[in-house]
Amino acid sequence: MKQPKKRRVVYLIPNLLTTGNLFSGLASILFVFGGDYGAAAIAILVAIVFDVLDGTSARLMKSTSDFGLQYDSLADVVAFGVAPGLLMYSWALSGPKMLGAAVMFAFVACGALRLARHNVLATTGGDGKPFTGLPIPGAAGVMATLVIFDQHVAPLGEKVKPILGIILTLVLAFLMVSTFRYRSLKELKTQEHHHFNYLVYAVLILMAVLAYPQAMLFVVFAAYALSGVLEQGWKLVAGMMGKKPGEEVRPDGLHK
């Protein structure tokens, strides 16, 4: 009689964390309506934390399910699609009127397509690592941290915001539906000989973020959004040079 109760508790924890993700997304939307863009951006970052925790807890507890996958995607559409789309529209895109609304719609639509593709791959056994396309939390993180950067580090002019907002939103929308490959933190466990290096990098990044979070958070999210493009570009260059990525060249011209 105790086993069913235990299983219900295990499945409840990840779904509660997903609910926290959804709640944070709705809170961000309310903050946008109230004109508090800084609080709206922070609420999106809190939603990212909940999203990381619900996936991690589900894997650790071995409680992944189709219901959890679909519920997580629905929450992600709100927290990482609609919320940052409205934030960017109200913060920078309301001036161009219909053009700004169209750009916002493109971001939300591409985010929903990205999640739908992820769900299809997950249910058909093709959800491998790394990710195909920029994950939607990463795109939302770039938008949220840009608003924080504008308010606390380097205020952008009223003429710069619409142009930057349109370009950034369209680029992020494209990256989400692209075929660029993005690394996952889950891949680090497969490369044990690099664990110490990863730990050093993580400590340095954490120190930088804690020292100057308003600027470094934007740098971290922007670097991740560009990582897939840069890695693909490196592979193309390495392929044209006849050298495999990660392969070293000896002084005599031979490959190691």
VEXRO-346130 format. One record per residue: x negated, y, z negated of N, C-alpha, C, O, CB in turn. Coordinates in steps of 0.05 Angstrom, whole numbers, padded with zeros to 5 digits, always signed. Glycine has a CB too. Layout:
XYZXYZXYZXYZXYZ
...
***
This chain:
-00016-00024+00000+00000+00000+00000-00017+00025+00000-00008+00047+00008+00019+00000-00024
-00043+00023-00009-00060+00047-00011-00072+00054+00016-00079+00077+00021-00081+00043-00032
-00076+00034+00033-00090+00038+00058-00076+00058+00076-00089+00076+00087-00094+00013+00073
-00049+00057+00081-00036+00076+00098-00040+00105+00087-00043+00124+00103-00007+00070+00100
-00038+00108+00060-00042+00135+00049-00069+00145+00054-00073+00169+00060-00036+00134+00018
-00089+00129+00052-00117+00137+00057-00120+00145+00086-00133+00166+00092-00136+00114+00051
-00108+00131+00105-00110+00138+00133-00096+00164+00139-00105+00180+00156-00098+00115+00151
-00074+00169+00125-00060+00194+00129-00076+00218+00120-00076+00239+00133-00033+00194+00115
-00090+00215+00098-00107+00236+00087-00130+00242+00106-00137+00265+00111-00117+00230+00060
-00142+00221+00117-00164+00224+00136-00156+00239+00160-00170+00257+00169-00176+00196+00144
-00133+00233+00172-00123+00247+00195-00113+00275+00189-00113+00292+00207-00102+00231+00209
-00105+00280+00164-00095+00306+00157-00116+00327+00156-00111+00350+00164-00081+00304+00130
-00140+00320+00147-00161+00340+00143-00169+00354+00170-00169+00379+00171-00186+00328+00131
-00176+00339+00191-00182+00353+00216-00159+00369+00227-00164+00391+00238-00190+00332+00237
-00135+00360+00224-00112+00375+00234-00107+00400+00218-00098+00421+00229-00087+00358+00235
-00113+00400+00192-00111+00424+00176-00132+00445+00185-00126+00469+00186-00115+00417+00146
-00155+00435+00191-00176+00454+00201-00168+00465+00228-00173+00489+00234-00203+00439+00203
-00155+00449+00245-00145+00459+00271-00123+00480+00266-00122+00500+00281-00134+00436+00288
-00107+00476+00246-00087+00496+00239-00099+00522+00230-00089+00543+00236-00068+00485+00216
-00122+00520+00215-00137+00544+00208-00147+00558+00232-00148+00583+00233-00160+00537+00189
-00155+00543+00253-00164+00555+00278-00141+00570+00291-00144+00593+00300-00174+00533+00297
-00117+00558+00292-00094+00571+00304-00086+00595+00288-00079+00616+00300-00070+00551+00305
-00086+00593+00261-00079+00616+00244-00098+00640+00249-00089+00663+00251-00079+00608+00215
-00124+00634+00252-00143+00656+00256-00138+00669+00283-00141+00693+00286-00172+00645+00255
-00131+00653+00303-00125+00665+00329-00101+00683+00329-00101+00705+00340-00121+00643+00350
-00080+00674+00314-00056+00691+00312-00062+00717+00296-00052+00738+00302-00033+00676+00298
-00079+00714+00275-00087+00737+00259-00102+00757+00277-00099+00781+00274-00105+00729+00235
-00119+00747+00295-00134+00765+00313-00114+00780+00331-00118+00804+00336-00153+00748+00330
-00094+00767+00341-00074+00780+00358-00060+00803+00342-00056+00824+00353-00054+00760+00369
-00053+00797+00317-00040+00818+00301-00058+00841+00296-00049+00864+00296-00030+00806+00275
-00084+00836+00291-00103+00857+00287-00106+00874+00313-00109+00899+00311-00130+00846+00279
-00105+00862+00336-00106+00877+00361-00082+00895+00363-00085+00919+00371-00107+00858+00385
-00058+00885+00357-00034+00902+00358-00037+00926+00339-00026+00947+00344-00009+00886+00351
-00051+00921+00316-00054+00943+00297-00078+00961+00303-00082+00981+00289-00058+00931+00270
-00092+00956+00325-00114+00973+00332-00140+00968+00317-00159+00984+00320-00107+01001+00330
-00141+00947+00301-00165+00941+00285-00182+00920+00301-00180+00896+00296-00158+00930+00256
-00198+00930+00320-00212+00912+00338-00235+00897+00323-00241+00874+00330-00224+00927+00361
-00247+00909+00303-00268+00896+00288-00257+00872+00273-00269+00850+00274-00281+00915+00269
-00235+00875+00260-00222+00853+00246-00213+00831+00265-00215+00807+00259-00199+00862+00229
-00203+00839+00288-00195+00820+00308-00218+00803+00318-00216+00779+00322-00181+00834+00332
-00241+00816+00322-00265+00801+00331-00275+00782+00309-00283+00759+00315-00288+00821+00338
-00274+00791+00284-00283+00773+00262-00264+00749+00260-00273+00727+00254-00284+00789+00236
-00238+00753+00264-00219+00731+00262-00225+00710+00284-00221+00686+00279-00190+00742+00265
-00234+00719+00307-00241+00700+00328-00266+00684+00320-00267+00660+00325-00247+00714+00355
-00285+00697+00307-00309+00683+00298-00301+00662+00276-00313+00641+00275-00330+00703+00287
-00282+00670+00259-00273+00651+00238-00260+00627+00252-00263+00604+00243-00253+00665+00219
-00245+00632+00273-00232+00610+00288-00253+00591+00300-00249+00567+00301-00214+00621+00311
-00276+00602+00309-00297+00585+00319-00308+00567+00298-00314+00544+00303-00320+00603+00331
-00311+00578+00273-00320+00562+00250-00301+00539+00245-00309+00516+00242-00323+00579+00225
-00275+00545+00245-00255+00523+00241-00256+00503+00263-00253+00479+00258-00227+00536+00239
-00260+00512+00288-00262+00494+00311-00285+00475+00308-00283+00451+00315-00263+00509+00337
-00308+00485+00299-00332+00468+00295-00327+00448+00273-00334+00425+00275-00356+00485+00289
-00314+00457+00251-00310+00440+00228-00289+00418+00234-00293+00395+00225-00300+00456+00205
-00268+00424+00249-00248+00403+00254-00259+00380+00272-00253+00357+00267-00223+00415+00267
-00275+00388+00292-00288+00367+00309-00308+00351+00293-00309+00326+00296-00301+00379+00333
-00324+00364+00277-00344+00350+00261-00332+00331+00241-00340+00309+00237-00363+00370+00247
-00311+00341+00227-00298+00324+00207-00284+00300+00219-00284+00279+00208-00278+00341+00191
-00273+00304+00243-00259+00282+00256-00279+00260+00264-00273+00236+00262-00244+00291+00281
-00303+00268+00273-00323+00248+00281-00335+00235+00256-00339+00211+00256-00346+00262+00297
-00340+00250+00235-00352+00238+00211-00332+00219+00198-00341+00198+00187-00360+00260+00191
-00307+00225+00198-00286+00208+00186-00276+00187+00205-00259+00170+00197-00263+00225+00176
-00285+00187+00230-00276+00169+00250-00246+00170+00253-00232+00149+00255-00285+00140+00244
-00235+00194+00254-00206+00198+00255-00198+00213+00280-00178+00227+00280-00197+00213+00230
-00214+00211+00301-00206+00224+00326-00181+00210+00338-00178+00185+00335-00229+00223+00347
-00164+00225+00350-00139+00214+00362-00130+00231+00385-00139+00254+00388-00116+00212+00340
-00113+00220+00401-00102+00235+00424-00085+00259+00414-00086+00281+00426-00084+00217+00441
-00071+00255+00391-00056+00277+00380-00074+00300+00372-00069+00323+00378-00039+00267+00356
-00096+00293+00358-00115+00314+00350-00127+00328+00373-00132+00353+00372-00136+00302+00333
-00133+00314+00395-00145+00326+00419-00126+00346+00431-00134+00368+00438-00152+00304+00439
-00100+00339+00434-00081+00357+00446-00075+00381+00428-00073+00403+00437-00055+00342+00452
-00073+00376+00402-00067+00397+00383-00090+00417+00382-00086+00441+00381-00062+00386+00355
-00115+00407+00383-00138+00424+00383-00139+00442+00409-00146+00465+00407-00164+00407+00382
-00131+00430+00431-00131+00446+00456-00110+00468+00456-00115+00490+00465-00127+00427+00480
-00087+00461+00445-00066+00482+00443-00074+00505+00425-00069+00528+00431-00039+00469+00433
-00087+00498+00402-00097+00519+00384-00119+00535+00398-00121+00559+00394-00108+00507+00358
-00136+00522+00414-00158+00536+00428-00147+00556+00448-00159+00577+00452-00176+00516+00441
-00125+00549+00462-00114+00567+00481-00106+00594+00468-00110+00615+00479-00089+00555+00495
-00095+00592+00444-00087+00616+00429-00111+00631+00418-00114+00655+00423-00068+00609+00406
-00129+00616+00404-00151+00629+00389-00173+00638+00408-00186+00659+00402-00162+00610+00369
-00178+00623+00429-00201+00629+00446-00194+00638+00474-00211+00644+00491-00220+00606+00448
-00168+00637+00480-00158+00646+00506-00142+00672+00504-00150+00693+00513-00142+00625+00519
-00119+00670+00491-00101+00693+00489-00112+00715+00471-00112+00738+00478-00074+00684+00478
-00123+00707+00447-00133+00727+00428-00156+00743+00440-00154+00768+00439-00142+00713+00402
-00178+00731+00450-00199+00748+00461-00190+00762+00487-00200+00784+00493-00223+00731+00467
-00172+00751+00502-00162+00764+00526-00147+00790+00518-00152+00811+00531-00143+00746+00541
-00130+00789+00498-00116+00813+00489-00136+00833+00477-00133+00857+00480-00094+00806+00469
-00155+00822+00462-00175+00840+00450-00191+00855+00471-00194+00880+00469-00195+00824+00432
-00200+00841+00492-00215+00855+00513-00197+00874+00529-00206+00895+00536-00227+00834+00532
-00172+00866+00533-00154+00884+00548-00149+00910+00532-00150+00932+00544-00127+00870+00553
-00143+00907+00506-00137+00931+00491-00161+00948+00486-00160+00972+00484-00124+00923+00464
-00185+00935+00483-00210+00949+00477-00222+00963+00502-00233+00985+00499-00230+00930+00465
-00219+00950+00525-00234+00961+00548-00218+00961+00574-00225+00976+00592-00258+00946+00552
-00197+00945+00577-00185+00941+00603-00157+00954+00606-00145+00952+00628-00182+00912+00609
-00148+00967+00586-00121+00979+00588-00121+01003+00607-00100+01011+00618-00111+00987+00561
-00145+01016+00611-00147+01039+00628-00140+01032+00657-00124+01046+00670-00174+01051+00627
-00153+01011+00669-00147+01004+00697-00119+00993+00701-00112+00987+00724-00167+00983+00706
-00103+00991+00681-00075+00983+00683-00072+00955+00695-00080+00935+00682-00059+01002+00700
-00061+00953+00719-00055+00926+00730-00081+00910+00736-00081+00886+00733-00040+00929+00756
-00102+00924+00743-00128+00910+00747-00137+00897+00721-00146+00874+00721-00149+00929+00759
-00136+00912+00700-00144+00902+00674-00126+00878+00665-00137+00858+00654-00142+00923+00653
-00100+00880+00670-00082+00858+00664-00088+00833+00680-00087+00811+00670-00053+00866+00668
-00095+00837+00706-00102+00814+00723-00128+00801+00714-00130+00776+00715-00104+00824+00752
-00147+00817+00706-00172+00806+00696-00168+00790+00671-00179+00768+00667-00193+00828+00692
-00152+00801+00652-00146+00787+00628-00132+00760+00634-00138+00740+00622-00128+00804+00609
-00113+00760+00653-00099+00736+00660-00118+00715+00672-00116+00691+00666-00077+00742+00680
-00137+00724+00687-00157+00706+00699-00173+00692+00677-00178+00668+00679-00176+00721+00718
-00180+00707+00656-00195+00695+00634-00178+00674+00620-00188+00651+00615-00205+00716+00614
-00153+00680+00613-00136+00662+00599-00130+00637+00616-00131+00615+00606-00110+00675+00591
-00125+00641+00642-00119+00619+00660-00143+00600+00662-00140+00576+00661-00110+00629+00687
-00167+00612+00666-00191+00595+00669-00197+00581+00643-00206+00558+00644-00215+00613+00677
-00192+00593+00620-00195+00579+00595-00177+00556+00592-00185+00534+00583-00191+00599+00572
-00151+00559+00600-00132+00537+00599-00141+00514+00618-00138+00491+00612-00104+00547+00606
-00150+00522+00642-00160+00502+00661-00184+00487+00650-00187+00462+00654-00167+00515+00688
-00202+00501+00637-00225+00489+00625-00217+00468+00604-00228+00446+00603-00244+00510+00612
-00198+00475+00587-00188+00456+00567-00174+00432+00579-00177+00410+00570-00170+00471+00547
-00158+00437+00600-00144+00415+00613-00164+00396+00626-00161+00371+00624-00125+00426+00635
-00185+00406+00639-00206+00389+00650-00220+00373+00628-00226+00349+00632-00226+00405+00666
-00226+00386+00606-00239+00372+00584-00221+00349+00573-00232+00327+00568-00245+00392+00561
-00195+00354+00571-00177+00333+00561-00176+00309+00580-00175+00286+00572-00149+00344+00556
-00175+00315+00606-00174+00294+00626-00199+00276+00624-00197+00252+00625-00170+00305+00654
-00222+00290+00623-00247+00275+00621-00249+00259+00595-00259+00236+00595-00271+00294+00623
-00238+00270+00574-00239+00256+00548-00222+00231+00548-00229+00210+00537-00231+00274+00525
-00198+00233+00560-00180+00210+00560-00187+00189+00580-00178+00166+00578-00152+00220+00565
-00203+00196+00601-00211+00177+00621-00239+00166+00616-00250+00151+00632-00210+00189+00648
-00251+00173+00593-00277+00162+00587-00300+00176+00600-00322+00167+00600-00279+00134+00593
-00294+00199+00613-00315+00214+00627-00325+00238+00613-00339+00255+00625-00306+00221+00654
-00318+00241+00588-00326+00265+00572-00355+00261+00561-00358+00257+00537-00306+00270+00549
-00374+00262+00579-00401+00258+00571-00414+00283+00561-00402+00305+00561-00417+00246+00593
-00439+00281+00553-00455+00303+00545-00477+00308+00566-00488+00289+00577-00467+00299+00517
-00483+00333+00572-00472+00358+00562-00445+00366+00573-00433+00351+00589-00491+00380+00568
-00434+00389+00564-00408+00398+00573-00409+00407+00602-00429+00417+00611-00398+00421+00555
-00386+00403+00616-00383+00414+00643-00369+00441+00641-00345+00442+00634-00368+00394+00661
-00383+00462+00647-00372+00489+00645-00376+00500+00617-00379+00485+00598-00342+00488+00652
-00375+00526+00615-00379+00539+00589-00355+00533+00571-00332+00538+00579-00382+00570+00593
-00360+00522+00547-00338+00517+00529-00323+00543+00522-00336+00564+00519-00348+00504+00503
-00297+00542+00519-00281+00566+00515-00288+00580+00489-00286+00604+00488-00252+00559+00516
-00296+00566+00467-00304+00581+00443-00329+00598+00448-00331+00620+00437-00310+00562+00420
-00347+00588+00465-00370+00604+00472-00363+00630+00487-00374+00651+00481-00389+00588+00489
-00344+00628+00506-00335+00652+00520-00322+00671+00501-00326+00695+00503-00316+00644+00543
-00305+00661+00484-00291+00679+00464-00311+00692+00445-00308+00715+00438-00270+00663+00448
-00332+00677+00438-00353+00688+00420-00367+00711+00433-00374+00731+00419-00372+00666+00413
-00373+00710+00459-00386+00732+00473-00369+00757+00472-00379+00779+00466-00392+00724+00502
-00343+00754+00476-00325+00777+00476-00323+00789+00448-00325+00813+00444-00297+00769+00485
-00320+00772+00428-00316+00782+00400-00341+00796+00391-00340+00817+00379-00309+00758+00382
-00364+00784+00395-00389+00796+00386-00396+00821+00401-00410+00839+00391-00412+00776+00388
-00387+00824+00426-00392+00848+00441-00377+00871+00428-00387+00894+00426-00383+00845+00471
-00352+00866+00419-00337+00887+00405-00351+00895+00379-00352+00919+00373-00308+00877+00400
-00361+00875+00364-00375+00882+00340-00401+00897+00346-00408+00916+00332-00382+00856+00324
-00415+00889+00367-00439+00903+00376-00433+00933+00382-00448+00951+00375-00452+00890+00401
-00410+00937+00396-00402+00964+00403-00396+00981+00378-00402+01005+00378-00378+00964+00422
-00384+00970+00358-00376+00985+00335-00398+00990+00315-00397+01010+00300-00353+00971+00321
-00418+00972+00314-00438+00974+00293-00466+00979+00303-00484+00986+00287-00437+00950+00276
-00472+00974+00328-00500+00976+00338-00503+00999+00358-00516+01018+00353-00509+00950+00350
-00491+00995+00381-00494+01015+00403-00467+01020+00415-00458+01005+00433-00514+01005+00424
-00453+01042+00407-00427+01048+00418-00428+01052+00448-00445+01067+00458-00416+01073+00405
-00410+01040+00462-00409+01042+00491-00390+01065+00498-00370+01070+00485-00399+01016+00504
-00397+01079+00519-00380+01101+00528-00354+01092+00540-00351+01069+00548-00395+01118+00548
-00335+01110+00540-00308+01104+00551-00309+01098+00581-00292+01084+00591-00289+01127+00546
-00330+01108+00595-00332+01102+00623-00346+01075+00628-00343+01062+00649-00348+01124+00637
-00362+01066+00608-00376+01041+00611-00359+01017+00604-00361+00996+00616-00401+01041+00593
-00341+01020+00584-00325+00998+00574-00309+00984+00596-00310+00960+00598-00307+01007+00553
-00294+00999+00613-00278+00985+00634-00295+00969+00653-00288+00947+00660-00261+01005+00649
-00317+00982+00662-00334+00968+00682-00346+00943+00669-00346+00921+00681-00356+00987+00692
-00358+00946+00645-00370+00923+00632-00349+00902+00625-00355+00878+00628-00384+00933+00606
-00326+00911+00617-00305+00892+00609-00296+00875+00633-00292+00851+00631-00281+00906+00598
-00292+00888+00656-00284+00873+00680-00305+00853+00689-00299+00830+00694-00277+00892+00703
-00330+00862+00690-00352+00844+00699-00355+00821+00680-00357+00798+00689-00378+00860+00702
-00357+00827+00654-00361+00806+00634-00339+00786+00633-00343+00762+00632-00365+00818+00606
-00314+00796+00634-00291+00778+00633-00290+00759+00657-00285+00735+00654-00265+00794+00631
-00295+00770+00681-00294+00753+00705-00317+00733+00705-00314+00710+00714-00295+00771+00730
-00341+00741+00696-00364+00723+00695-00358+00700+00676-00364+00677+00682-00390+00738+00687
-00347+00706+00652-00341+00686+00633-00319+00667+00643-00321+00643+00639-00332+00698+00606
-00300+00678+00657-00279+00661+00669-00290+00642+00689-00283+00618+00690-00257+00679+00682
-00309+00652+00706-00321+00635+00726-00338+00613+00712-00338+00590+00721-00339+00651+00744
-00353+00620+00692-00371+00601+00679-00354+00578+00666-00364+00555+00665-00388+00614+00658
-00331+00584+00656-00314+00564+00643-00305+00542+00663-00303+00519+00656-00290+00576+00630
-00299+00550+00687-00289+00531+00707-00311+00522+00726-00305+00507+00745-00266+00543+00723
-00335+00530+00721-00358+00522+00738-00366+00493+00731-00355+00481+00713-00381+00541+00735
-00386+00484+00746-00397+00457+00740-00424+00459+00727-00439+00439+00726-00400+00441+00766
-00431+00483+00717-00456+00485+00702-00455+00468+00677-00434+00466+00664-00462+00515+00695
-00477+00456+00670-00478+00439+00646-00488+00454+00622-00509+00468+00623-00497+00414+00652
-00474+00452+00600-00481+00465+00575-00486+00444+00553-00471+00425+00550-00458+00484+00566
-00508+00449+00539-00517+00430+00519-00499+00431+00494-00487+00452+00488-00546+00435+00511
-00497+00408+00481-00481+00406+00456-00500+00400+00433-00521+00387+00437-00459+00384+00458
-00493+00409+00409-00510+00403+00386-00511+00373+00380-00530+00364+00367-00499+00418+00361
-00491+00359+00390-00491+00330+00385-00513+00316+00400-00520+00293+00394-00464+00318+00394
-00525+00329+00420-00546+00317+00436-00573+00316+00421-00591+00301+00428-00550+00332+00462
-00575+00333+00400-00601+00335+00386-00608+00308+00372-00632+00303+00369-00600+00357+00365
-00589+00293+00365-00595+00268+00351-00607+00247+00369-00618+00227+00360-00570+00257+00337
-00605+00251+00395-00616+00231+00414-00645+00237+00420-00658+00221+00435-00600+00231+00440
-00656+00258+00410-00684+00265+00416-00698+00269+00389-00704+00291+00380-00686+00292+00433
-00704+00246+00376-00715+00246+00349-00742+00259+00348-00749+00271+00327-00716+00218+00338
-00759+00257+00368-00785+00268+00367-00786+00299+00368-00806+00311+00364-00802+00257+00390
-00762+00311+00373-00760+00340+00374-00746+00351+00349-00741+00375+00348-00746+00349+00399
-00739+00334+00330-00724+00343+00307-00737+00366+00292-00724+00385+00285-00719+00320+00288
-00763+00364+00288-00777+00384+00272-00777+00411+00287-00773+00432+00275-00806+00376+00266
-00781+00410+00313-00780+00435+00329-00753+00448+00328-00750+00472+00326-00788+00429+00358
-00732+00432+00331-00705+00442+00329-00699+00455+00302-00686+00476+00301-00684+00420+00335
-00710+00443+00281-00706+00454+00254-00719+00481+00252-00707+00499+00240-00717+00434+00233
-00743+00483+00262-00757+00509+00261-00742+00530+00277-00738+00553+00267-00786+00506+00272
-00733+00523+00301-00717+00542+00317-00692+00551+00302-00684+00574+00302-00711+00530+00344
-00678+00531+00290-00653+00538+00276-00658+00556+00253-00642+00575+00248-00640+00512+00266
-00679+00552+00238-00686+00569+00215-00692+00598+00224-00683+00617+00212-00710+00558+00199
-00707+00600+00246-00714+00627+00256-00689+00642+00266-00685+00665+00261-00734+00624+00279
-00672+00627+00280-00647+00640+00290-00629+00648+00267-00617+00669+00267-00632+00621+00309
-00627+00630+00246-00610+00637+00223-00621+00661+00208-00605+00678+00200-00609+00613+00204
-00647+00663+00205-00659+00686+00192-00653+00712+00208-00647+00733+00196-00689+00683+00189
-00655+00710+00234-00649+00734+00250-00620+00742+00248-00614+00766+00247-00657+00729+00280
-00602+00723+00249-00573+00729+00247-00567+00741+00220-00551+00760+00218-00557+00703+00252
-00578+00730+00198-00573+00740+00172-00584+00768+00168-00573+00785+00154-00584+00722+00151
-00607+00774+00181-00620+00800+00178-00604+00822+00193-00602+00844+00183-00648+00799+00188
-00594+00815+00216-00580+00835+00232-00557+00822+00247-00558+00819+00272-00599+00849+00252
-00536+00814+00233-00514+00798+00246-00499+00813+00268-00491+00800+00288-00495+00789+00225
-00496+00839+00265-00480+00854+00285-00493+00852+00313-00478+00853+00333-00478+00883+00277
-00519+00851+00314-00532+00849+00340-00539+00821+00348-00536+00813+00371-00557+00866+00340
-00549+00805+00329-00560+00779+00336-00537+00759+00343-00542+00741+00359-00575+00768+00313
-00514+00762+00332-00492+00744+00340-00485+00747+00369-00481+00727+00383-00466+00750+00323
-00485+00772+00379-00480+00776+00408-00503+00764+00424-00498+00752+00445-00477+00806+00414
-00528+00767+00415-00551+00756+00429-00548+00726+00431-00554+00714+00452-00577+00764+00416
-00541+00713+00409-00539+00684+00408-00517+00674+00427-00522+00655+00443-00533+00674+00379
-00494+00686+00426-00472+00677+00443-00478+00683+00473-00472+00666+00490-00445+00690+00435
-00489+00706+00478-00496+00712+00506-00518+00694+00517-00517+00686+00540-00505+00742+00508
-00537+00687+00500-00558+00668+00508-00547+00641+00515-00555+00628+00534-00580+00666+00487
-00528+00632+00498-00515+00606+00504-00499+00606+00530-00500+00587+00545-00497+00597+00481
-00485+00629+00535-00470+00631+00560-00488+00630+00584-00480+00620+00605-00453+00657+00559
-00512+00641+00581-00531+00642+00604-00547+00616+00606-00560+00611+00627-00549+00666+00601
-00548+00600+00585-00565+00577+00585-00559+00557+00607-00577+00545+00619-00563+00563+00558
-00533+00553+00612-00525+00534+00633-00534+00543+00661-00543+00527+00677-00495+00530+00633
-00532+00569+00666-00541+00580+00692-00571+00578+00694-00581+00570+00715-00532+00610+00695
-00586+00585+00673-00615+00584+00674-00625+00556+00677-00645+00551+00691-00626+00597+00649
-00612+00537+00663-00621+00509+00665-00617+00498+00693-00634+00484+00704-00607+00491+00645
-00594+00505+00705-00588+00496+00732-00608+00509+00752-00617+00496+00771-00560+00503+00740
-00614+00535+00748-00634+00548+00765-00661+00536+00762-00676+00533+00782-00635+00577+00758
-00669+00528+00738-00695+00515+00734-00696+00488+00748-00717+00481+00760-00701+00512+00704
-00674+00473+00747-00674+00448+00761-00676+00451+00791-00690+00435+00804-00648+00433+00754
-00663+00472+00802-00665+00476+00831-00694+00484+00838-00705+00474+00858-00646+00498+00839
-00706+00501+00823-00734+00510+00829-00753+00486+00826-00770+00482+00843-00742+00532+00810
-00749+00470+00805-00766+00446+00800-00762+00426+00823-00782+00413+00831-00760+00434+00773
-00738+00423+00832-00733+00405+00854-00746+00413+00880-00757+00397+00895-00703+00401+00859
-00746+00439+00885-00759+00449+00910-00789+00447+00908-00803+00445+00929-00751+00478+00915
-00799+00447+00884-00828+00444+00880-00837+00415+00878-00860+00409+00875-00837+00459+00855
-00817+00397+00880-00823+00368+00878-00831+00360+00850-00847+00341+00847-00844+00361+00897
-00821+00374+00830-00829+00368+00802-00803+00364+00786-00785+00381+00787-00847+00390+00790
-00802+00344+00770-00779+00339+00754-00779+00358+00730-00800+00364+00719-00779+00310+00744
-00754+00367+00721-00753+00384+00698-00766+00371+00673-00760+00348+00668-00724+00392+00692
-00782+00386+00659-00795+00375+00635-00820+00360+00641-00833+00351+00622-00776+00358+00621
-00828+00358+00666-00852+00343+00673-00876+00362+00675-00873+00384+00686-00848+00328+00700
-00898+00354+00664-00922+00370+00663-00940+00363+00687-00940+00340+00698-00937+00366+00637
-00956+00383+00695-00974+00379+00718-01003+00380+00707-01011+00399+00694-00970+00401+00740
-01018+00359+00713-01046+00358+00705-01063+00376+00722-01055+00384+00743-01056+00329+00707
-01087+00383+00712-01105+00400+00727-01112+00389+00754-01117+00404+00773-01130+00405+00712
-01112+00362+00758-01119+00351+00784-01096+00351+00803-01098+00340+00825-01130+00323+00780
-01073+00362+00795-01050+00364+00813-01031+00341+00810-01010+00341+00824-01060+00366+00840
-01036+00321+00794-01019+00298+00790-00998+00304+00768-01003+00321+00750-01035+00273+00783
-00976+00291+00770-00955+00295+00750-00959+00275+00727-00966+00252+00731-00927+00291+00762
-00953+00285+00702-00954+00267+00679-00927+00254+00675-00923+00238+00657-00962+00283+00654
***
